[in-house]
Amino acid sequence: MYSKQTETAIAALSRLAESYDGGKTQLSVTEIANSRGLQRPFLAKILTTLSQANLVVGTPGPGGGFTLTKPPREISLIDVYRLFEHQQITHACPYGGGICGSGTPCALHDQLLDVQQSVDRLLLETTLEGFQTVEPHRVIDRPQATHVIGRRRSFQPKANTPRP
């Protein structure tokens, strides 16, 4: 659904949201990386992009680190998604044969439209505020997490799980 860059940005921002106290507490790249199982060099690049977008602010040097530029409730997932995803909107029908919605829609039209609208709502309505209620450093165990990629878990369906 989204790229590794977006995933890493959300992971970093969620960690900063957990510790958000108006900007007093700053977390280093190492602290964020270790708490989320992220690669430090890649995370540093992501934090640079988030800083340029004015979502985080960093203080260099010993005792420095990163914090959110505004309260978590004011940062939505769409703010992050737009930074890293270069989604091209298309109305081409995956069923084949042209543009879906002009003329008779394909058999998948309504379901695909529902999925897209659900994703749009999720991105627009979900803020980082929800992460403030999560205990810092807590690993959330989800039963469907079956694959491990590097140090991060991939939340993909189990191999035996039939796809809908």
Secondary structure as UniProt FT lines:
FT   HELIX           4..18
FT   HELIX           29..36
FT   HELIX           40..52
FT   TURN            53..54
FT   STRAND          56..59
FT   TURN            62..63
FT   STRAND          65..68
FT   HELIX           72..74
FT   HELIX           77..84
FT   TURN            94..95
FT   TURN            100..101
FT   TURN            107..108
FT   HELIX           109..125
FT   HELIX           128..133
FT   TURN            136..137
FT   TURN            143..144
FT   STRAND          147..149
FT   TURN            150..151
FT   STRAND          152..154
FT   TURN            159..160
//
